[in-house]
Amino acid sequence: MARIAFLIVLVGLGWLAADLGGVSGLEHSGAYLLLSSLLLAVGLYGSTHGIDRTEARQHGRLILLAVTVGVLLKAAFIAGVVYLVSGDPRAMILAVAVAQIDPPSVASVMADNRLSDRAKTILGAWSSFDEPAR
């Protein structure tokens, strides 16, 4: 919890410094694109480096189904429920946001020794595509 508070304070100080310094338009600069691409690459590597490739190859079809069909079905199910409750057709937008895997939950499950190597590989691959965790 202290990490989250520290990050919130750090981001707030960054915004304050940018506002007081008159810094704007950074999101359109080449440096921003390079830095954000680098951070994305590091995050994706970090979320996939622990996946056993041999195990993943053995269960490639199941992983592909989880990453594609599973994610779509999960979002469609949530959208259907939200639409039934609210009657708002924009429910799909909310469903996609809500359907993401919860990284702390995945990290907690992955640390459990009772989970088989097969299950860890499949969950790790799925979560790295759905929302990088770990």
VENCOR-V42774 format. One line per field, one symbol per residue. psi: psi as a letter, one per 30 degrees, with the letter a starting at -180 (. if undefined). burial: # if it has 24 or more other C-alpha atoms within 12 Angstrom, else .. A space follows every 50 residues. Layout:
# VENCOR-V42774
psi: ???
burial: ???
This chain:
# VENCOR-V42774
psi: eeeeeeeeeeeeeeeeeeeefgklgffgleeeeeeeeeeeeeeeeefffg kjeeeeefgeeeeeeeedeeeeeeeeeeeeeeeeefgkfgfeeeeeeffk kjeeeeeeeffkffkleeeeeeeeeeffeejkl.
burial: ...........................................#..##.# #....#..#...#..##...#..##..##...........##..##..## #....#...#......##################
